[in-house]
Amino acid sequence: MRLATAIAVLSAASVLAASAVRADDANTPDFSGMWGRNAFDAETLPEGPGPIRNIQRLPNGLGDPDGLVGDYKNPILKPLAAEIVKLKGDVSKRGEDFPDPSNQCRPYSPPFTFAMQLGVQMLQGKDEIVMLYSQDDQVRRVRMNASHPANVVPSAMGDSVGHYEGDTLVIDTVGVAVGPATVVDRYGTPQSEAMHVVERYRLIDAAEAKAAQTQHEKKEGRVGGGPGAMPIDPNSDRGLQLRFTVEDPNVFTTPWSAQVTYMRTRTPWQEQVCAENFFEYYSGKSTAVPAADKPDF
């Protein structure tokens, strides 16, 4: 199944690369190439309701990478959601992991992907954009200049439609299927199938992008230490910034927004496989290897 998925991804990449929107439309921003960052979680914006943050900090003030204790008192959370985040934090305090897509070999659906993924590549086509995320080879497809169907069938990545507003790519996603490991962020915030996510991507100056990344790393730490897990290209003059808004009336008291800033990375595309290892997900515990209820073909 994984081999078939890899072939499908490569085939889609080849087709879209050949039909990519470039100089044939001077008004279309070019988001091609590899983009990366070196800190997990989304960046908070200067004002307005924002994402759940890690309240467990290291002595130096950085977020504890091994202690994922979400701020369950954040007013964006409804009571039941706040209780779930608190319970997940208690699990982490015991030195254990709670299930999420990254440790259960599940799809990184939005908005979890914005908290976890460090690298992204866009393949821009006239009618479709394919978004490739480096960790565990996650794939999203965005139908351009289209509408959501009247009756959306929930799926792992949801139904995503996009359009350009000047220099900005706008993506609207609904219909994300909720499974046992589906979460909004690294702190176990739940979501329902009523979730609605709007993303806005635009190119920014490299200096602005570097400043945003540096500020975020000072709060949440740098993955990979000095060199970084996704080494940044020092010769690049552009950054890519995503601002997104999440609303889910079953989970949140209000819509909230956050930001992710990428820069050009020198890291080539990395083929990764999420291996089902039932001794790896939890400290000293085992869990069942994921299995399909019926054949895929």
C-alpha positions as CSV (number, residue, x, y, z in Angstrom):
1,M,0.0,0.0,0.0
2,R,2.8,2.4,0.8
3,L,4.6,1.6,-2.5
4,A,1.4,2.4,-4.3
5,T,1.0,5.6,-2.4
6,A,4.6,6.6,-3.2
7,I,4.1,5.9,-6.9
8,A,0.9,8.0,-6.9
9,V,2.7,10.9,-5.2
10,L,5.5,10.8,-7.7
11,S,3.1,10.6,-10.6
12,A,1.1,13.6,-9.4
13,A,4.4,15.6,-8.9
14,S,5.5,14.9,-12.4
15,V,2.2,15.9,-14.0
16,L,1.9,19.1,-11.9
17,A,5.5,20.0,-12.4
18,A,4.9,19.9,-16.1
19,S,1.8,22.1,-16.0
20,A,2.9,24.4,-13.2
21,V,1.7,28.0,-13.3
22,R,4.7,30.2,-13.8
23,A,5.4,32.9,-16.3
24,D,2.2,32.2,-18.3
25,D,0.4,34.1,-15.6
26,A,2.4,37.1,-14.3
27,N,-0.3,37.7,-11.6
28,T,0.1,34.3,-10.0
29,P,2.6,34.1,-7.1
30,D,5.3,31.4,-7.5
31,F,5.4,29.3,-4.3
32,S,7.5,26.5,-5.9
33,G,10.5,25.0,-4.2
34,M,11.2,23.6,-0.7
35,W,10.2,25.7,2.3
36,G,11.3,24.9,5.9
37,R,11.3,26.1,9.5
38,N,13.0,24.8,12.6
39,A,10.4,25.1,15.4
40,F,7.2,23.2,16.0
41,D,3.8,24.8,16.7
42,A,2.3,27.9,15.1
43,E,3.3,31.4,15.9
44,T,0.9,33.6,17.9
45,L,-0.3,36.8,16.3
46,P,0.1,40.2,18.0
47,E,-3.6,40.4,18.8
48,G,-6.8,38.3,18.9
49,P,-7.5,34.8,20.1
50,G,-4.6,32.4,19.5
51,P,-3.6,28.8,19.6
52,I,-3.0,26.6,22.7
53,R,0.5,27.0,24.0
54,N,2.8,24.7,26.0
55,I,2.7,25.7,29.7
56,Q,5.5,23.3,30.6
57,R,8.7,25.2,30.2
58,L,12.4,24.4,30.6
59,P,14.6,26.4,33.0
60,N,15.7,28.6,30.1
61,G,12.1,29.5,29.4
62,L,11.7,27.5,26.2
63,G,8.8,25.1,25.7
64,D,9.6,21.6,27.0
65,P,9.9,19.3,23.9
66,D,9.3,16.3,26.1
67,G,6.5,17.8,28.1
68,L,3.5,18.6,26.0
69,V,1.2,20.3,28.5
70,G,-1.3,22.5,26.8
71,D,-2.8,25.6,28.4
72,Y,-6.3,24.2,29.1
73,K,-7.3,27.6,30.6
74,N,-7.1,29.3,27.3
75,P,-10.5,30.9,26.8
76,I,-10.9,29.7,23.3
77,L,-11.7,26.2,24.7
78,K,-15.1,25.0,25.6
79,P,-15.3,23.2,28.9
80,L,-15.2,19.6,27.5
81,A,-12.3,20.5,25.2
82,A,-10.5,22.1,28.1
83,E,-10.9,19.0,30.2
84,I,-9.5,16.8,27.3
85,V,-6.4,19.1,27.0
86,K,-5.9,18.9,30.7
87,L,-6.1,15.1,30.7
88,K,-3.6,14.9,27.8
89,G,-1.3,17.2,29.7
90,D,-1.5,14.9,32.7
91,V,-0.4,11.9,30.5
92,S,2.6,13.9,29.3
93,K,3.6,14.8,32.8
94,R,3.8,11.1,33.6
95,G,6.4,10.8,30.9
96,E,4.1,9.1,28.5
97,D,2.8,9.9,25.0
98,F,-0.8,10.3,24.1
99,P,-1.9,9.3,20.5
100,D,-1.6,11.9,17.8
101,P,-1.2,11.5,14.0
102,S,2.6,11.7,14.2
103,N,3.0,8.7,16.6
104,Q,0.2,6.6,15.1
105,C,1.1,6.8,11.4
106,R,-2.1,8.7,10.6
107,P,-2.7,11.6,8.2
108,Y,-1.6,15.0,9.4
109,S,-4.9,16.8,8.7
110,P,-5.1,20.5,9.0
111,P,-4.6,22.3,11.3
112,F,-2.4,19.7,13.1
113,T,-0.1,19.7,10.1
114,F,0.7,23.4,10.7
115,A,1.8,22.6,14.3
116,M,3.9,19.6,13.4
117,Q,5.3,19.8,9.9
118,L,8.7,21.6,9.4
119,G,8.9,21.4,5.6
120,V,6.4,21.9,2.7
121,Q,6.6,22.0,-1.1
122,M,3.8,23.2,-3.4
123,L,3.2,21.9,-6.9
124,Q,1.0,24.6,-8.5
125,G,-1.2,23.5,-11.4
126,K,-3.9,25.4,-13.1
127,D,-6.8,23.3,-11.6
128,E,-5.1,21.8,-8.6
129,I,-2.3,22.5,-6.1
130,V,-0.6,19.5,-4.4
131,M,1.0,20.2,-1.1
132,L,3.8,17.8,0.0
133,Y,4.9,17.7,3.6
134,S,8.2,16.2,4.4
135,Q,7.5,14.4,7.6
136,D,6.0,10.9,6.8
137,D,5.4,12.1,3.2
138,Q,2.0,13.6,3.8
139,V,0.0,14.9,0.8
140,R,-2.9,17.4,0.4
141,R,-4.7,18.3,-2.7
142,V,-6.4,21.6,-3.3
143,R,-9.0,22.1,-6.1
144,M,-8.6,25.5,-7.6
145,N,-11.4,27.9,-8.4
146,A,-13.9,25.3,-7.2
147,S,-16.6,25.1,-4.6
148,H,-17.3,22.6,-1.8
149,P,-19.9,20.0,-2.8
150,A,-23.3,20.4,-1.3
151,N,-22.8,17.2,0.8
152,V,-19.1,16.9,1.8
153,V,-18.0,13.4,2.5
154,P,-15.5,13.6,5.4
155,S,-12.0,12.5,4.5
156,A,-8.5,12.4,6.1
157,M,-7.4,15.8,4.7
158,G,-10.9,17.2,4.2
159,D,-12.2,19.0,1.1
160,S,-9.9,21.9,0.2
161,V,-10.7,24.5,-2.4
162,G,-8.4,27.5,-3.3
163,H,-8.2,30.7,-5.3
164,Y,-5.8,33.6,-5.6
165,E,-6.5,37.1,-4.2
166,G,-3.8,39.2,-5.8
167,D,-0.5,37.9,-4.3
168,T,-2.2,35.6,-1.8
169,L,-3.3,32.0,-2.1
170,V,-6.4,31.4,-0.1
171,I,-7.4,27.8,0.8
172,D,-10.7,26.9,2.4
173,T,-11.0,23.4,4.1
174,V,-14.0,21.6,5.5
175,G,-15.0,18.0,6.0
176,V,-11.9,16.7,7.9
177,A,-12.8,13.2,9.1
178,V,-12.3,12.7,12.9
179,G,-10.6,9.5,14.0
180,P,-9.1,8.1,17.3
181,A,-5.9,10.1,16.8
182,T,-7.2,13.3,15.2
183,V,-6.2,16.4,17.1
184,V,-5.8,20.1,16.4
185,D,-2.3,20.5,17.8
186,R,0.5,18.8,19.7
187,Y,-1.4,19.2,23.0
188,G,-4.3,16.9,22.1
189,T,-6.9,19.6,21.5
190,P,-9.9,17.8,20.0
191,Q,-11.8,18.7,16.8
192,S,-15.1,17.8,15.3
193,E,-16.3,17.4,11.7
194,A,-17.7,20.9,11.9
195,M,-14.2,22.3,11.8
196,H,-13.5,25.0,9.2
197,V,-10.0,26.2,8.3
198,V,-9.0,29.1,6.1
199,E,-5.4,29.5,5.0
200,R,-3.7,32.5,3.4
201,Y,-0.2,32.1,1.9
202,R,1.9,35.0,0.6
203,L,5.6,35.6,-0.1
204,I,7.4,38.0,2.2
205,D,10.9,39.5,2.4
206,A,13.6,37.1,3.7
207,A,14.5,39.5,6.6
208,E,10.9,39.6,7.8
209,A,10.7,35.8,7.6
210,K,14.0,35.4,9.5
211,A,12.8,37.8,12.2
212,A,9.5,35.9,12.7
213,Q,11.3,32.5,12.8
214,T,13.9,33.7,15.3
215,Q,11.2,35.2,17.6
216,H,9.3,31.9,17.5
217,E,12.4,29.8,18.2
218,K,13.2,31.9,21.2
219,K,9.8,30.9,22.7
220,E,9.6,27.2,21.6
221,G,13.1,26.1,20.9
222,R,15.0,25.1,17.7
223,V,14.6,21.6,16.3
224,G,18.0,20.2,15.3
225,G,20.0,22.7,17.4
226,G,22.2,25.2,15.7
227,P,22.3,23.7,12.2
228,G,18.5,23.2,12.3
229,A,16.5,20.2,11.1
230,M,15.7,22.2,7.9
231,P,18.9,24.2,7.1
232,I,17.9,27.6,5.7
233,D,19.3,28.8,2.4
234,P,21.3,32.0,3.2
235,N,21.1,33.2,-0.4
236,S,17.3,33.3,-0.5
237,D,15.6,36.7,-0.6
238,R,12.1,35.4,0.0
239,G,10.0,33.8,2.8
240,L,6.6,32.1,2.7
241,Q,4.1,33.1,5.4
242,L,0.9,31.3,6.2
243,R,-1.8,32.9,8.3
244,F,-4.7,30.6,9.1
245,T,-8.0,30.8,11.0
246,V,-9.8,27.9,12.7
247,E,-13.4,27.7,13.8
248,D,-15.2,24.7,15.3
249,P,-18.3,25.6,17.3
250,N,-18.3,22.2,19.0
251,V,-14.8,22.7,20.4
252,F,-14.0,26.5,20.5
253,T,-15.8,29.5,21.9
254,T,-14.5,31.7,19.1
255,P,-12.6,31.5,15.9
256,W,-8.8,31.9,16.4
257,S,-5.8,32.6,14.2
258,A,-2.1,31.8,14.1
259,Q,0.8,32.0,11.7
260,V,3.6,29.8,10.3
261,T,6.7,31.3,8.6
262,Y,8.9,29.4,6.2
263,M,12.2,30.2,4.5
264,R,13.9,28.5,1.6
265,T,15.7,25.3,2.8
266,R,18.7,23.6,1.3
267,T,17.3,20.3,2.4
268,P,16.2,18.2,-0.6
269,W,13.0,16.2,-0.5
270,Q,13.3,13.4,2.0
271,E,11.5,10.1,1.5
272,Q,10.2,9.0,4.9
273,V,8.1,6.1,6.1
274,C,6.1,6.0,9.3
275,A,6.9,2.5,10.6
276,E,4.4,0.8,12.8
277,N,6.5,-0.1,15.8
278,F,4.3,-1.0,18.7
279,F,7.1,-0.6,21.3
280,E,7.9,3.0,20.2
281,Y,4.7,5.0,20.7
282,Y,4.6,5.0,24.5
283,S,7.3,4.9,27.1
284,G,7.6,1.3,28.2
285,K,4.2,0.4,26.8
286,S,2.9,-1.3,23.7
287,T,0.0,-0.6,21.4
288,A,-1.6,-2.5,18.6
289,V,-0.2,-2.1,15.1
290,P,-2.8,-0.2,13.0
291,A,-4.7,-2.6,10.7
292,A,-7.3,-2.0,8.0
293,D,-10.8,-3.4,8.5
294,K,-11.0,-4.4,4.8
295,P,-8.5,-4.7,1.9
296,D,-7.6,-1.5,0.1
297,F,-8.0,-3.1,-3.3
